Amino acid sequence: MTELVPITKSRDFDPADWWAIDREILQCLACHDAMTPAEVARELGLSAAEAASLLAMLVREGKVRICQVTLAA
């Protein structure tokens, strides 16, 4: 498995470069298959809220699918 270097940890990361983060999330999912938002967050060095928000945008764009949800504890 190829190890991904989070784009957000790059010294030349431009916060306006959100498409790069989207691409990184898609690459992460391609390498790991199904993941929870928390796992995506950990893998890419994002907060859980950031990962959930970005994933929601990808869902709206039809790029990812939500397959399972549970009640919050």
C-alpha positions in Angstrom: 0.0 0.0 0.0 1.3 3.5 -0.9 1.7 5.9 2.0 0.0 9.2 1.4 1.6 12.4 2.6 -1.2 14.8 3.7 -1.3 17.8 1.5 -2.3 19.9 4.5 1.1 19.2 6.1 3.0 20.3 3.0 5.0 23.5 3.5 3.7 25.0 0.3 0.0 24.2 0.9 -2.4 27.0 -0.1 -5.7 26.9 1.9 -7.4 28.1 -1.3 -6.4 24.8 -3.0 -9.4 22.8 -1.7 -9.6 20.7 -4.9 -6.2 19.2 -3.8 -7.8 18.1 -0.5 -10.7 16.6 -2.3 -8.3 14.7 -4.5 -6.4 13.5 -1.4 -9.6 12.3 0.2 -10.6 10.4 -2.9 -7.1 8.8 -3.1 -7.3 7.9 0.6 -10.7 6.1 0.0 -9.3 4.4 -3.1 -6.4 3.0 -1.1 -8.5 2.0 2.0 -11.9 1.2 0.5 -14.5 2.2 3.1 -13.5 4.5 6.0 -15.3 6.4 8.7 -15.0 10.2 8.7 -12.9 9.9 11.8 -10.5 7.6 10.0 -10.3 9.9 7.0 -9.5 12.8 9.4 -6.7 10.9 11.2 -5.2 9.7 7.9 -5.1 13.2 6.4 -4.4 15.3 9.5 -7.8 17.0 9.5 -10.2 17.6 12.3 -13.3 15.3 12.4 -15.5 18.3 11.6 -13.3 19.3 8.6 -13.4 15.7 7.3 -17.2 15.4 7.7 -17.7 18.7 5.9 -15.5 17.8 3.0 -17.1 14.4 2.7 -20.6 16.0 2.7 -19.5 18.2 -0.2 -18.1 15.2 -2.1 -21.5 13.4 -1.5 -23.4 16.3 -2.9 -21.1 16.2 -6.0 -21.7 12.5 -6.4 -18.1 11.6 -5.9 -18.5 9.5 -2.7 -21.4 7.6 -1.2 -22.5 7.2 2.5 -23.3 3.6 3.1 -23.9 3.4 6.8 -24.9 5.7 9.6 -25.5 5.1 13.3 -27.1 7.1 16.2 -24.7 9.3 18.1 -23.9 8.0 21.6 
